[in-house]
Amino acid sequence: MKRIYSVLLLSLVILSSCITHKDAVNFQGENFPPSNARVFPNKRTPYKIQPNDVLAIRVKGLEQTDTDFLNLETSGGFNAFNPAAVFVNGYSVNDSGYVVLPVLGSIKVANLTINEARNVLQKAVDRQLKNSTIFLAMVSFKVSVIGEVKNPGQYYNYNNQLTLIDALAMAGDITDFGNRKKIMLMRQTDTGNEVINLNLTDPNIIVSKYYYLLPNDVIYVQPLKGKYGRQNATNVTIIAAVVTAIAGTVSVILNLNNN
């Protein structure tokens, strides 16, 4: 019986020690973080509008009644968007890359940055209205974060710039069982789905072109092997408790029979 207890105790110790402090640290390296400020040069490529994107378009003028025909009804103002209201309160870019606006007609915005599209729309508005200003934002910029994060789900971004760290923060950060060396990024492209493994412990990820996310990116944080070791340790603890109870019962029965 002592041998059984020793084996069970040893199993618990081994399994419980699978996850180390190093497994939970991001941006590792001998000289990281640097003692002096260091610049990690990277270049963010501005996102270009694609078919099926949804844009929030608002026009403000001296007389608001003059611009009402362009402004879809909202509750709470320009920034009051939620996932359910995105397609109701926005203008969808059709398959040909155009948005269709009342009176102004079809205007091509595909393959333009947000700033470029704003300028194109402003010129179209200027032909109809005086002293009016257009506000433009993309409201369909969402990413999915799944796997070993505290709050997996879909998250919307409204400032047209989102990093991998931002997305993980939205999801409540990686759990203790998340493998920071194996973060899978799945991205839709014109030729198919692009898949790459990212290593969050490598400081050079900051300069990677995948550090900045694009709409509809999917992030999957894979689990550490130690997660299943911890689960097995829990199972071993339960088994040990059962064995202890059985051993106690058998001991009582044997004592009664001997008496």
C-alpha positions as a Markdown table, in Angstrom:
| # | Residue | x | y | z |
|---|---|---|---|---|
| 1 | Met | 0.0 | 0.0 | 0.0 |
| 2 | Lys | 2.8 | 2.4 | 0.8 |
| 3 | Arg | 4.3 | 1.7 | -2.7 |
| 4 | Ile | 0.9 | 2.7 | -4.3 |
| 5 | Tyr | 0.8 | 5.9 | -2.3 |
| 6 | Ser | 4.4 | 6.7 | -3.3 |
| 7 | Val | 3.7 | 6.1 | -7.0 |
| 8 | Leu | 0.6 | 8.3 | -6.9 |
| 9 | Leu | 2.4 | 11.1 | -5.1 |
| 10 | Leu | 5.3 | 11.0 | -7.6 |
| 11 | Ser | 2.9 | 11.1 | -10.5 |
| 12 | Leu | 1.2 | 14.2 | -9.0 |
| 13 | Val | 4.5 | 16.0 | -8.6 |
| 14 | Ile | 5.7 | 15.2 | -12.1 |
| 15 | Leu | 2.4 | 16.2 | -13.8 |
| 16 | Ser | 2.0 | 19.3 | -11.8 |
| 17 | Ser | 5.4 | 20.7 | -12.8 |
| 18 | Cys | 4.8 | 20.5 | -16.5 |
| 19 | Ile | 4.1 | 24.3 | -16.9 |
| 20 | Thr | 7.1 | 26.5 | -16.1 |
| 21 | His | 7.5 | 30.3 | -15.6 |
| 22 | Lys | 9.1 | 30.5 | -19.0 |
| 23 | Asp | 6.0 | 29.0 | -20.7 |
| 24 | Ala | 4.0 | 32.1 | -19.5 |
| 25 | Val | 6.4 | 34.9 | -20.6 |
| 26 | Asn | 6.1 | 36.9 | -23.8 |
| 27 | Phe | 8.9 | 38.5 | -25.8 |
| 28 | Gln | 11.8 | 36.5 | -24.4 |
| 29 | Gly | 15.5 | 37.0 | -25.0 |
| 30 | Glu | 18.8 | 37.8 | -23.3 |
| 31 | Asn | 18.6 | 41.5 | -24.2 |
| 32 | Phe | 14.9 | 41.8 | -24.0 |
| 33 | Pro | 13.4 | 43.9 | -22.7 |
| 34 | Pro | 16.3 | 46.3 | -23.4 |
| 35 | Ser | 17.7 | 48.5 | -20.7 |
| 36 | Asn | 17.6 | 51.5 | -23.0 |
| 37 | Ala | 14.7 | 52.4 | -25.3 |
| 38 | Arg | 14.9 | 50.5 | -28.6 |
| 39 | Val | 13.0 | 51.0 | -31.8 |
| 40 | Phe | 11.6 | 48.0 | -33.6 |
| 41 | Pro | 10.9 | 49.2 | -37.1 |
| 42 | Asn | 7.8 | 47.9 | -38.8 |
| 43 | Lys | 5.6 | 49.1 | -41.5 |
| 44 | Arg | 1.8 | 48.8 | -41.3 |
| 45 | Thr | 0.2 | 48.5 | -44.7 |
| 46 | Pro | -3.0 | 50.6 | -44.7 |
| 47 | Tyr | -6.0 | 48.4 | -45.1 |
| 48 | Lys | -7.8 | 48.8 | -48.5 |
| 49 | Ile | -11.6 | 48.4 | -48.6 |
| 50 | Gln | -12.9 | 45.2 | -50.0 |
| 51 | Pro | -16.3 | 43.9 | -51.3 |
| 52 | Asn | -18.6 | 43.0 | -48.4 |
| 53 | Asp | -17.0 | 45.5 | -46.0 |
| 54 | Val | -19.6 | 47.7 | -44.2 |
| 55 | Leu | -18.9 | 51.4 | -43.9 |
| 56 | Ala | -20.5 | 54.0 | -41.6 |
| 57 | Ile | -21.0 | 57.2 | -43.6 |
| 58 | Arg | -22.2 | 60.4 | -42.0 |
| 59 | Val | -22.5 | 63.8 | -43.5 |
| 60 | Lys | -22.6 | 67.0 | -41.3 |
| 61 | Gly | -23.6 | 70.4 | -42.6 |
| 62 | Leu | -24.8 | 73.8 | -41.5 |
| 63 | Glu | -28.3 | 72.7 | -41.9 |
| 64 | Gln | -28.6 | 69.1 | -40.7 |
| 65 | Thr | -31.9 | 68.7 | -42.6 |
| 66 | Asp | -30.0 | 69.1 | -45.9 |
| 67 | Thr | -27.9 | 66.0 | -45.1 |
| 68 | Asp | -30.4 | 63.7 | -43.5 |
| 69 | Phe | -31.0 | 61.9 | -46.7 |
| 70 | Leu | -27.5 | 60.4 | -46.5 |
| 71 | Asn | -27.5 | 59.5 | -42.9 |
| 72 | Leu | -29.0 | 56.2 | -41.9 |
| 73 | Glu | -31.0 | 56.1 | -38.7 |
| 74 | Thr | -28.9 | 55.3 | -35.6 |
| 75 | Ser | -29.5 | 55.2 | -31.9 |
| 76 | Gly | -26.8 | 56.9 | -29.9 |
| 77 | Gly | -24.8 | 58.7 | -32.6 |
| 78 | Phe | -22.0 | 57.9 | -35.0 |
| 79 | Asn | -20.0 | 55.6 | -32.6 |
| 80 | Ala | -23.0 | 53.7 | -31.2 |
| 81 | Phe | -22.4 | 50.5 | -33.2 |
| 82 | Asn | -22.8 | 46.9 | -32.1 |
| 83 | Pro | -22.5 | 43.7 | -34.1 |
| 84 | Ala | -26.2 | 43.3 | -34.6 |
| 85 | Ala | -26.5 | 46.9 | -35.9 |
| 86 | Val | -23.6 | 46.9 | -38.3 |
| 87 | Phe | -25.5 | 45.9 | -41.4 |
| 88 | Val | -28.5 | 48.0 | -40.5 |
| 89 | Asn | -26.6 | 51.2 | -39.8 |
| 90 | Gly | -23.9 | 51.0 | -42.5 |
| 91 | Tyr | -23.4 | 51.0 | -46.3 |
| 92 | Ser | -22.2 | 47.6 | -47.7 |
| 93 | Val | -19.6 | 47.5 | -50.4 |
| 94 | Asn | -21.1 | 45.4 | -53.2 |
| 95 | Asp | -19.3 | 42.7 | -55.2 |
| 96 | Ser | -18.3 | 45.2 | -57.8 |
| 97 | Gly | -16.6 | 47.4 | -55.1 |
| 98 | Tyr | -19.2 | 50.2 | -55.0 |
| 99 | Val | -21.4 | 51.8 | -52.3 |
| 100 | Val | -24.8 | 53.0 | -53.4 |
| 101 | Leu | -25.8 | 56.3 | -51.7 |
| 102 | Pro | -29.1 | 58.1 | -52.0 |
| 103 | Val | -29.0 | 60.8 | -54.7 |
| 104 | Leu | -25.2 | 60.5 | -55.1 |
| 105 | Gly | -25.5 | 57.1 | -56.7 |
| 106 | Ser | -22.9 | 54.4 | -57.0 |
| 107 | Ile | -19.4 | 55.3 | -55.9 |
| 108 | Lys | -16.4 | 53.0 | -56.2 |
| 109 | Val | -14.4 | 52.6 | -53.0 |
| 110 | Ala | -12.8 | 49.1 | -53.3 |
| 111 | Asn | -9.0 | 49.0 | -53.1 |
| 112 | Leu | -9.0 | 52.4 | -51.5 |
| 113 | Thr | -7.8 | 53.2 | -48.0 |
| 114 | Ile | -10.3 | 54.8 | -45.6 |
| 115 | Asn | -8.7 | 58.2 | -46.1 |
| 116 | Glu | -8.8 | 57.8 | -49.9 |
| 117 | Ala | -12.4 | 56.7 | -49.9 |
| 118 | Arg | -13.3 | 59.6 | -47.6 |
| 119 | Asn | -11.8 | 62.0 | -50.2 |
| 120 | Val | -13.7 | 60.4 | -53.0 |
| 121 | Leu | -17.0 | 60.6 | -51.1 |
| 122 | Gln | -16.3 | 64.1 | -50.0 |
| 123 | Lys | -16.0 | 65.2 | -53.7 |
| 124 | Ala | -19.2 | 63.5 | -54.5 |
| 125 | Val | -21.0 | 65.2 | -51.6 |
| 126 | Asp | -19.5 | 68.6 | -52.6 |
| 127 | Arg | -21.2 | 68.4 | -56.0 |
| 128 | Gln | -24.6 | 68.2 | -54.2 |
| 129 | Leu | -24.1 | 70.2 | -51.0 |
| 130 | Lys | -22.1 | 73.1 | -49.8 |
| 131 | Asn | -20.2 | 73.4 | -46.5 |
| 132 | Ser | -20.7 | 69.8 | -45.6 |
| 133 | Thr | -18.2 | 67.4 | -44.2 |
| 134 | Ile | -18.2 | 63.6 | -44.5 |
| 135 | Phe | -17.2 | 61.2 | -41.8 |
| 136 | Leu | -16.2 | 57.6 | -42.7 |
| 137 | Ala | -15.3 | 54.5 | -40.7 |
| 138 | Met | -15.3 | 50.8 | -41.4 |
| 139 | Val | -17.6 | 49.0 | -38.9 |
| 140 | Ser | -17.2 | 45.4 | -40.1 |
| 141 | Phe | -13.5 | 45.0 | -38.9 |
| 142 | Lys | -13.8 | 41.9 | -36.8 |
| 143 | Val | -11.4 | 39.2 | -35.7 |
| 144 | Ser | -12.0 | 35.9 | -34.0 |
| 145 | Val | -9.9 | 34.8 | -31.1 |
| 146 | Ile | -10.3 | 31.1 | -30.0 |
| 147 | Gly | -8.4 | 28.5 | -28.1 |
| 148 | Glu | -6.6 | 29.1 | -24.8 |
| 149 | Val | -7.7 | 32.6 | -24.1 |
| 150 | Lys | -9.9 | 33.7 | -21.2 |
| 151 | Asn | -12.8 | 35.1 | -23.3 |
| 152 | Pro | -12.8 | 33.5 | -26.8 |
| 153 | Gly | -15.1 | 35.1 | -29.3 |
| 154 | Gln | -15.5 | 37.6 | -32.1 |
| 155 | Tyr | -14.2 | 41.2 | -31.5 |
| 156 | Tyr | -14.9 | 44.4 | -33.5 |
| 157 | Asn | -12.4 | 47.1 | -34.0 |
| 158 | Tyr | -13.4 | 50.7 | -35.1 |
| 159 | Asn | -10.1 | 52.5 | -35.5 |
| 160 | Asn | -8.9 | 50.5 | -38.6 |
| 161 | Gln | -5.7 | 49.3 | -36.8 |
| 162 | Leu | -5.4 | 46.2 | -34.7 |
| 163 | Thr | -2.4 | 44.3 | -33.5 |
| 164 | Leu | -2.0 | 40.7 | -32.4 |
| 165 | Ile | -1.5 | 42.0 | -28.8 |
| 166 | Asp | -4.6 | 44.1 | -29.0 |
| 167 | Ala | -6.7 | 41.2 | -30.1 |
| 168 | Leu | -5.4 | 38.9 | -27.3 |
| 169 | Ala | -6.0 | 41.7 | -24.8 |
| 170 | Met | -9.6 | 42.0 | -26.0 |
| 171 | Ala | -10.0 | 38.2 | -25.4 |
| 172 | Gly | -8.7 | 38.6 | -21.8 |
| 173 | Asp | -5.1 | 37.4 | -22.6 |
| 174 | Ile | -3.7 | 33.9 | -22.9 |
| 175 | Thr | -4.5 | 31.5 | -20.2 |
| 176 | Asp | -1.9 | 29.7 | -18.1 |
| 177 | Phe | -2.3 | 26.7 | -20.4 |
| 178 | Gly | -1.9 | 28.7 | -23.7 |
| 179 | Asn | 1.2 | 27.9 | -25.8 |
| 180 | Arg | 2.8 | 31.3 | -26.6 |
| 181 | Lys | 5.0 | 29.6 | -29.2 |
| 182 | Lys | 2.1 | 28.2 | -31.2 |
| 183 | Ile | -0.4 | 30.9 | -32.1 |
| 184 | Met | -2.0 | 30.1 | -35.4 |
| 185 | Leu | -3.2 | 33.0 | -37.6 |
| 186 | Met | -5.7 | 32.2 | -40.4 |
| 187 | Arg | -6.2 | 34.9 | -42.9 |
| 188 | Gln | -8.5 | 35.0 | -46.0 |
| 189 | Thr | -6.8 | 36.0 | -49.2 |
| 190 | Asp | -7.8 | 36.2 | -52.9 |
| 191 | Thr | -6.2 | 32.9 | -53.5 |
| 192 | Gly | -7.3 | 31.0 | -50.4 |
| 193 | Asn | -6.8 | 30.8 | -46.7 |
| 194 | Glu | -3.3 | 31.7 | -45.5 |
| 195 | Val | -2.2 | 30.0 | -42.3 |
| 196 | Ile | 1.0 | 30.8 | -40.3 |
| 197 | Asn | 2.3 | 29.9 | -36.8 |
| 198 | Leu | 3.4 | 32.9 | -34.7 |
| 199 | Asn | 5.8 | 32.7 | -31.7 |
| 200 | Leu | 4.8 | 35.3 | -29.1 |
| 201 | Thr | 8.0 | 34.6 | -27.1 |
| 202 | Asp | 10.1 | 35.9 | -30.0 |
| 203 | Pro | 10.5 | 39.8 | -29.8 |
| 204 | Asn | 10.9 | 39.9 | -33.6 |
| 205 | Ile | 7.2 | 39.3 | -33.9 |
| 206 | Ile | 6.8 | 43.0 | -33.4 |
| 207 | Val | 8.4 | 43.6 | -36.9 |
| 208 | Ser | 6.5 | 40.8 | -38.6 |
| 209 | Lys | 3.9 | 41.8 | -41.2 |
| 210 | Tyr | 1.5 | 39.6 | -39.3 |
| 211 | Tyr | 1.7 | 41.7 | -36.2 |
| 212 | Tyr | -1.0 | 43.9 | -37.6 |
| 213 | Leu | -4.3 | 42.1 | -38.1 |
| 214 | Leu | -6.7 | 42.4 | -41.0 |
| 215 | Pro | -10.5 | 42.1 | -41.0 |
| 216 | Asn | -11.8 | 38.5 | -40.5 |
| 217 | Asp | -8.5 | 37.2 | -39.2 |
| 218 | Val | -8.8 | 34.2 | -36.9 |
| 219 | Ile | -6.4 | 33.7 | -34.1 |
| 220 | Tyr | -6.1 | 30.2 | -32.5 |
| 221 | Val | -4.0 | 29.9 | -29.3 |
| 222 | Gln | -3.0 | 26.2 | -29.0 |
| 223 | Pro | -2.8 | 24.6 | -25.6 |
| 224 | Leu | 0.3 | 23.5 | -23.8 |
| 225 | Lys | 0.9 | 19.8 | -23.3 |
| 226 | Gly | 1.0 | 20.6 | -19.6 |
| 227 | Lys | -2.7 | 21.4 | -19.7 |
| 228 | Tyr | -3.5 | 17.7 | -20.1 |
| 229 | Gly | -0.9 | 16.9 | -17.5 |
| 230 | Arg | -2.7 | 19.1 | -15.0 |
| 231 | Gln | -6.0 | 17.5 | -16.0 |
| 232 | Asn | -4.4 | 14.0 | -15.5 |
| 233 | Ala | -3.1 | 15.1 | -12.2 |
| 234 | Thr | -6.6 | 16.0 | -11.1 |
| 235 | Asn | -7.8 | 12.6 | -12.2 |
| 236 | Val | -4.9 | 11.0 | -10.3 |
| 237 | Thr | -5.9 | 12.9 | -7.2 |
| 238 | Ile | -9.4 | 11.6 | -7.5 |
| 239 | Ile | -8.2 | 8.1 | -8.0 |
| 240 | Ala | -5.9 | 8.4 | -5.0 |
| 241 | Ala | -8.8 | 9.5 | -2.9 |
| 242 | Val | -10.9 | 6.6 | -4.1 |
| 243 | Val | -8.0 | 4.1 | -3.4 |
| 244 | Thr | -7.5 | 5.6 | 0.0 |
| 245 | Ala | -11.2 | 5.2 | 0.8 |
| 246 | Ile | -11.2 | 1.6 | -0.5 |
| 247 | Ala | -8.1 | 0.8 | 1.5 |
| 248 | Gly | -9.6 | 2.2 | 4.7 |
| 249 | Thr | -12.8 | 0.2 | 4.1 |
| 250 | Val | -10.8 | -3.0 | 3.5 |
| 251 | Ser | -8.7 | -2.4 | 6.6 |
| 252 | Val | -11.8 | -2.0 | 8.8 |
| 253 | Ile | -13.3 | -5.2 | 7.4 |
| 254 | Leu | -10.1 | -7.1 | 8.0 |
| 255 | Asn | -9.9 | -5.9 | 11.6 |
| 256 | Leu | -13.5 | -6.9 | 12.2 |
| 257 | Asn | -12.9 | -10.3 | 10.8 |
| 258 | Asn | -9.7 | -10.8 | 12.9 |
| 259 | Asn | -11.6 | -9.8 | 16.0 |
